[in-house]
Amino acid sequence: MQSKLLKIKLNPNSRSHLDTLISYMRENIEFPKSEMEQKGYFWDSVFYEKEDKFECIYIVIKSDDFSNIMMDESELVVSPFRDVYEKFRTTCWAPGPYIDLEPIFCFNSSLTFSG
């Protein structure tokens, strides 16, 4: 199992939107799980950081092989999760790309996604 850490800068006052997204995912885990399985990775953990001038989330994602994840989302069989996620992304993500922090080593390589 491979791991990556993504850092995503958020617009100010995004915390409540993040809470809404996470609550939706917890209550409807089958939808994000289905999309993540199709893409070939899953979210392991989400962390929130707030400083005076910015807000960020850090998402730990895991995959058996990141070189084989779905890049063309036109083949994705979308679920109701897609609308909730896209609303969060367009409302909360600050302009610019996310940062893909370099992974060094994953100590918990046996972790699997379960609902």
N, C-alpha and C positions, 0 to 999 in steps of 0.2 A: 504494500500500500504506500503510495506517495502522498505527500502533503505539500500544500502551498499556503502562503499567507497573503491575502489581498488587503490593501489599505485603500479605503474609499473616502474621499473628502466629501462632507455633506454641507448643504446649505444651512444657515442658522435656523434654530428651532425645529430641527428634524426629529428629535427624540420621540415625540408622540406618534409620528408616522412610522418610525421604526418599531415602536411597541405594537402598533396596529398590524404591521407586517408579520412580526414574530407571533403574535396571538393568532392570526389567521393560519400561519403555518402549523402551529401546535394543534389547533382545533380541526384542521383539514389536512393532516400530514400526507394523506394518500396522493394529493395533487402535486405538491412540490416534489415528493419522493418519485412519482412517475416521471416528471420532467427531468429530474436529476439523473435518474437511471438511464433515460434515453440519451442524455448528454454524456454520460460516462464519468460523472463525478457527483459528490454530494457535499453539502455544507456540514461541517463537523461542529463548528463553534462560531458564535458571533460576539464580538466585544465592541463596546462603545467607549469613546473618549471625547471629553469636552474640555477645551481650553478657552481662554478669554477670546481668542480670535477665530477659532474654528471648531468644528465637530467632525469626528471620523468614526467609521466602523472598520473593524478588522474582521475578516471572514477567513477562517481556516477551512480550506476545501481539501478533499481527499479523492484519490482515484487510483485504480489499479495501474493505469498507464495514461499520463497526461498527453502523450503523443497521439492517442487515439480518441480524444474527446470530440464531440460533435462541434464542428465549426460553422456549418451551414444550417442555421435554425429553420430554414424553409421546410426541412424534413421533420421538424418537431411536431409531434401530436400534442397540441396545447391543451391545457386544463384550465379551470376557472382561476387557478393560481396565477396564470400569466397576466391577467388584467390587474390583479392586486399588486404583483411585483412591478409591472411597468408603471403603474401609478406612483409607487414609491420611488422608483428610479428617476422618473421624469420630474417629480416634485422635489426630491431631496438630494440627488447627486449634484455636487458642484460641477461647474464646467471643467472639462479636462478628463483624461483617462484615469482609471484606477492604477495603483502601483502594485505590481506583482513582486513582493519581497522574496529574495532568494532563499529557497529552502536549504538547510544544511543537513538535517537528520531528523527522522521521525522515530521517537522512542516507542510509540504505541502503534506499531504497524498492524496489529491484529484487529483494530477497531473497525466495526462495520456499522452501517446505517440501519437503524431499526425504529419502528414507530410504536 
